[in-house]
Amino acid sequence: MQNVSTRPKQGSGGWKGFRLSPKVAPYVFVAPALILFSIFMIYPIIYSFLLSLQKNVAGEQKWVGLDNYSRLLGDELFRKALFNTFIILIIQVPIQLSLAMLLAVGLNSKFLRMKSFFRAVYFLPAITSLAAASVIFRILFADPDGFVNSFVSVFGFGPIHWTLDETWNRVLLILAITWRWTGYNMVIYLSGLQGIPEDLYEAAAVDGASRSTRFFRITIPLMQPIILFTTILSTIGTLQIFDESYLLTNGGPQNATMTVGFYLYRTAFRQADFSYASTIAYGLLVIIAVLSFLQFRFTGGREEAS
């Protein structure tokens, strides 16, 4: 009797026989990422823009054209939030980046020991839970008998009303942001410094250049693209700041530390006005785009001139 094999031939059925054309295969592999990107990025962007052109009237969304944008231009609270955000941006970003550069130069020194330890210590705030950090900051800067007030009272100062005074409330917010993100920028600068050839410094030292001259004539020019990158990154991050304003100061006394991000959150999730919140988001987008373009243009122009 003849034996009949039930085993399918290799490659004749199921997935074993499925072959992708070399022209089609890249699109199939990229398709899941494109679909997810479209659902979670492209669709929300388009929908929020359409939402900014609408208004909720008696529970129904109605098209109002640019009315929300006209309202935004005349919104005093938005201007207040924008002013607070720019005050933080103008003061905090230069301080933060300067400290990050100084720390990176110090940690890049060949005379320093335990470099890994210090790098971890300075980078630790960037990965610390902001909720936990906010609780600690509230305890340290409590009015009037917090640790910081007790410390400054030793020198005859204080008490400082960190949470009640508008100016000191902004200072508290700036300190918290600087503490959190200085180490993050320091790591970026450190990676850039390690890419500068040591021969340049040695040749400059032989020519009699001081440490400050080597820093301003060699380090800063060669680090210019990285400085531009961190400046744009810090500017965007500061303009979008929400966590610190919400968790640490809750907008501050008389909205002294209400940022644009916090105002957007409050409009959307406390007042349930998602249309106007979308308008605030697009207003912030325009401001970030203009500032980023100006920073890139200014630094790019100097680079071409040099």
Buried (B, 14 or more C-beta within 10 A) or exposed (E): EEEEEEEEEEEEEEEEEEEEEEEEEEEEEEEEEEEEEEEEEEEEEEEBBEBBBBBBEEEEBEEBEEBBBEBBEEBEEBEBBBEBBBBBBEBBBEBBBEBBBBBBBBBBEEEEEEBEEBBEEBBEBBEEEBEEBBEEBBEBBBBEEBEBBBEEBEEEEBBBBBBEBBEBBBBBBBBBBBBBBBBBBBBBBBEBBEEBEEEBBEEBEEEEBEEEEBBEEBBEEBBBEBBBBBBBBBBBBBBBBBBBBBBBBEBBBEBBBBBBBBBBBBBBEEEEBBBBBBBBBBBBBEBBEEBBEEBBEEBEEEEEEE
